[in-house]
Amino acid sequence: MRIVFMGTPDFAVAALEALHEAGHDIVGVYTRMDTPKNRGMKMLPPPVKVKALEYGIPVYQPKNLRGEDTQQQLRDMNPEVIVVAAYGRILPQAVLDIPKYGCLNIHASLLPKYRGASPINACILHGETQAGVTIMQMDAGLDTGDMLLPVATDMLPDECCGSLHDRLAKIGGEAIVKALDLLEKGELKGEPQPETGFTYAPMIQTADCKIDFTKSACAVCCAIRAYDPAPGAFATLGGDKMKLFGASLEQAEGTCGAPGTIVKNDKKGIVVACGEGAVRIGTVQGAGGKKMPADAFFRGHAALLEEIFC
């Protein structure tokens, strides 16, 4: 099938790889512009651009898709379908109308749950037992189009956002290949999303990542895992910000203390009391420091074991 692909981060790379390996004719790739990163602020290309150039596919990086020149460029490519995966740009109706089969989006949730920008984080944050990907027909709304092909997967014990992201990226690549096969056969049928019962997962703000240890251990554990590895959950200890990673529920009996108290420190990390129960944290990152095992960090900062997370 003749395809234009639109995507930007690592999540989208898996889909581009799957489409290429399946033999589809990818006539162009649209992605976000190069951005300055790291201490040297060197301009770095998006992961999708790197992969597309590796395949020899033309890459386009317009500021937006509203310009007539950009839209005419897309028309000239004559795609049968546009596949979108975490592109990060709004597709105007004029673009949605260009392909014969419209635009298909690889959305990383089981719609209608968690429309929006951060569905993978939201799935972990809210303690879902299943996650998944939905291939959907794009319309003018925010992830409101018809559901074409949902694929579910069980959550793994103590799974963090990074792990789930990688699994869903692979699932998304497999799902879009299957969806296009069904589309060519005339067997891909859409199901409208319900008008009620949907939820949104908005863009993550820094304040969202601050851990409140007065909540239950289950809620705290989910929150830490939801932002692991990025942007990173955090709390304040001894007056400084500390990022927290590798959370799991602590099952040991007799754990007690005011919320935020470090009640145990061993080779597996620290155990912190919550409003109900306790959570084990395996990895931390102090202010201005590197991410490291919690036991190693606190060997060098033993006085902080007497402080309380807030």
C-alpha positions in Angstrom: 0.0 0.0 0.0 1.2 3.5 -0.8 1.7 5.2 2.6 2.8 8.6 4.0 4.0 8.1 7.6 3.9 10.7 10.3 5.6 10.2 13.6 8.4 11.6 15.8 9.7 9.7 18.9 10.9 6.2 19.6 7.3 4.9 19.9 6.7 5.7 16.3 10.0 4.0 15.1 8.6 0.6 15.8 5.6 1.2 13.5 7.8 2.6 10.7 10.1 -0.5 11.0 7.1 -2.8 10.8 5.6 -1.1 7.8 8.9 -1.2 6.0 9.5 -4.8 6.8 6.0 -5.7 5.6 6.9 -4.3 2.2 4.6 -1.2 2.1 5.5 1.6 -0.3 6.4 4.4 2.2 6.7 7.4 -0.1 7.4 10.0 2.5 7.9 10.5 6.3 6.8 13.6 8.1 8.3 14.4 11.5 8.9 17.2 13.9 11.9 19.6 13.5 15.4 18.8 14.9 15.8 20.1 18.4 18.7 21.2 20.6 19.5 18.7 23.3 22.1 17.9 26.0 24.5 20.4 27.5 26.1 21.3 24.2 22.6 22.1 22.8 23.5 20.2 19.6 20.7 20.0 17.1 19.5 16.4 17.0 17.1 14.7 14.6 13.9 12.9 15.9 14.3 9.1 16.0 11.8 8.7 13.2 13.9 10.9 10.9 17.0 8.8 11.7 15.2 5.6 10.8 13.6 7.0 7.6 16.9 8.2 6.3 18.4 4.8 7.0 15.7 3.3 4.8 16.2 6.0 2.1 12.8 7.5 2.6 12.3 11.2 1.9 11.8 13.2 5.2 9.8 16.3 5.6 9.8 18.6 8.7 7.2 21.4 8.2 6.3 23.6 11.2 2.7 22.6 10.7 0.4 21.0 8.1 -1.8 24.1 7.5 0.1 25.6 4.7 -1.2 25.1 1.1 2.3 24.2 -0.2 2.6 21.4 2.4 -0.9 20.1 1.7 -0.3 20.2 -2.1 3.0 18.3 -1.5 0.9 15.6 0.3 -1.6 15.5 -2.5 1.2 15.1 -5.1 2.4 12.0 -3.2 -1.0 10.5 -3.7 -1.0 8.3 -0.6 -3.7 5.6 -0.2 -3.4 6.1 3.5 -1.6 8.3 6.0 -0.3 6.4 9.1 0.2 8.5 12.2 2.1 7.5 15.4 2.9 10.1 18.1 3.5 12.8 15.4 2.9 15.7 17.8 1.1 17.9 15.2 -2.6 18.5 14.5 -3.8 17.2 11.2 -6.2 19.7 9.6 -9.3 18.4 7.9 -7.8 19.2 4.5 -5.0 16.7 5.3 -7.4 14.1 6.7 -9.3 14.2 3.4 -6.3 13.6 1.1 -5.8 9.8 1.3 -8.2 7.3 -0.2 -8.6 5.5 3.1 -8.1 8.5 5.3 -5.6 8.7 8.2 -5.0 5.9 10.7 -3.6 6.6 14.1 -1.8 4.2 16.4 -3.0 5.3 19.8 -1.4 3.8 22.9 -4.5 3.0 24.9 -7.6 0.9 24.8 -10.0 3.6 23.6 -12.2 5.2 24.7 -10.0 5.3 27.8 -7.1 7.7 27.9 -7.5 9.9 24.9 -4.8 12.5 24.7 -1.1 13.0 25.1 0.0 10.6 27.9 -2.0 7.4 27.7 0.8 5.1 28.7 1.6 7.1 31.9 -2.1 7.3 32.7 -2.6 3.5 32.4 0.0 2.9 35.1 -1.0 5.8 37.2 -4.6 4.6 37.5 -3.6 1.0 38.3 -5.0 -0.6 35.2 -4.6 -4.4 34.9 -4.6 -4.2 31.1 -3.0 -1.8 28.6 -3.1 -1.8 24.8 -3.1 -0.1 21.5 -6.0 1.0 19.3 -5.7 1.6 15.6 -8.3 4.3 15.0 -9.6 6.4 12.1 -8.6 9.9 12.6 -11.2 12.8 12.6 -11.1 16.4 13.6 -11.4 15.6 17.3 -8.8 14.6 19.9 -8.6 10.8 19.5 -12.4 10.7 18.9 -12.5 8.7 15.7 -13.8 5.3 15.1 -12.0 2.4 16.7 -10.7 0.0 14.0 -8.5 -2.5 15.7 -7.9 -2.7 19.5 -5.1 -5.0 20.8 -4.9 -5.6 24.6 -2.0 -6.8 26.8 -1.9 -7.7 30.5 0.2 -5.4 32.7 3.3 -7.0 34.1 4.1 -6.9 37.9 5.7 -3.6 38.9 5.9 -2.5 35.2 7.2 1.0 34.7 6.3 3.4 31.9 9.5 2.7 30.0 8.9 -1.0 29.8 5.2 -0.6 28.9 6.1 2.0 26.3 8.5 -0.4 24.5 6.0 -3.3 24.6 3.2 -1.1 23.2 5.4 0.3 20.5 6.0 -3.2 19.2 2.3 -4.1 19.6 1.4 -0.9 17.7 3.7 -1.8 14.8 2.2 -5.3 14.5 -1.3 -3.9 14.8 -0.9 -1.3 12.0 0.4 -4.0 9.6 -2.6 -6.2 10.4 -5.0 -3.3 10.1 -3.7 -2.3 6.6 -3.9 -5.9 5.5 -7.6 -6.0 6.6 -8.1 -2.6 5.0 -6.9 -3.8 1.6 -9.2 -6.8 1.9 -12.2 -4.6 2.7 -12.5 -6.3 6.1 -11.5 -3.4 8.5 -14.6 -2.2 10.2 -14.9 0.8 12.4 -16.8 1.1 15.7 -17.8 4.6 16.9 -16.5 5.6 20.3 -19.2 6.0 23.0 -20.4 9.5 23.7 -19.9 8.9 27.5 -17.4 7.0 29.6 -14.3 8.2 27.9 -11.3 9.6 29.8 -8.4 11.9 28.9 -4.7 11.7 29.6 -3.4 15.3 29.2 0.1 16.5 28.8 2.2 15.8 31.9 3.1 18.8 34.0 6.0 18.9 36.5 3.5 19.2 39.4 1.9 15.9 38.4 5.2 14.1 39.2 5.4 15.2 42.8 4.8 12.2 45.1 2.4 12.6 48.0 3.3 9.9 50.6 0.1 10.5 52.6 -1.6 8.5 49.8 -1.8 4.8 49.9 1.3 2.7 49.1 -0.5 1.4 46.0 -1.2 4.9 44.7 2.4 6.0 45.5 3.8 3.0 43.7 1.7 3.5 40.7 2.6 7.2 40.5 6.4 6.5 40.7 6.2 3.8 38.0 4.0 6.0 35.8 6.8 8.6 35.5 9.7 6.1 35.3 12.1 6.7 33.5 10.8 10.1 32.4 10.1 12.7 33.4 10.7 11.1 36.8 8.6 11.2 40.0 10.1 13.3 42.8 9.8 14.4 46.4 11.8 16.6 48.7 14.2 15.1 51.2 16.3 17.3 53.5 15.3 20.4 51.5 16.5 19.0 48.1 14.5 17.5 45.3 15.1 13.8 44.7 13.8 11.7 41.8 12.5 8.2 42.6 12.5 5.1 40.4 12.0 1.4 40.6 9.0 1.3 43.0 7.2 -1.8 44.3 4.9 -2.5 47.2 6.6 -3.6 50.4 5.0 -6.7 51.8 7.0 -6.9 55.1 4.9 -6.8 58.2 5.5 -4.3 61.0 6.3 -1.5 58.6 5.2 1.8 60.3 5.9 5.5 60.6 4.7 8.8 59.5 4.1 9.2 55.8 7.4 9.9 54.0 9.5 8.3 56.8 12.3 6.0 55.6 11.7 2.9 57.7 14.2 0.6 56.1 17.4 0.7 54.1 19.0 -2.4 52.6 20.7 -3.6 49.4 17.3 -3.7 47.6 16.7 0.0 48.3 14.7 2.1 50.8 11.3 1.4 52.3 9.2 4.5 52.8 6.0 4.7 54.9 2.8 5.9 53.1 -0.6 6.9 54.4 -1.5 3.2 54.2 1.3 0.6 53.8 4.8 1.2 52.5 6.6 1.3 49.2 10.1 0.2 48.3 12.2 2.4 46.1 15.2 0.9 44.3 16.8 3.8 42.5 17.1 7.5 43.3 18.6 10.6 41.8 19.7 13.4 44.0 19.7 17.1 43.0 22.4 17.6 40.4 23.5 14.0 40.6 23.2 10.8 38.6 20.6 8.1 38.9 22.0 5.4 41.2 20.9 2.5 43.4 19.2 3.8 46.6 21.5 1.8 48.9 24.6 3.3 47.3 23.2 6.8 47.5 22.3 6.6 51.1 25.7 5.0 52.1 27.1 8.4 51.1 24.3 10.4 52.6 23.4 8.5 55.8 22.1 11.6 57.6 19.3 11.8 55.1 17.9 8.5 56.4 16.6 10.5 59.4 14.7 13.0 57.1 11.2 12.7 55.9 10.0 12.9 52.3 7.6 15.7 51.7 
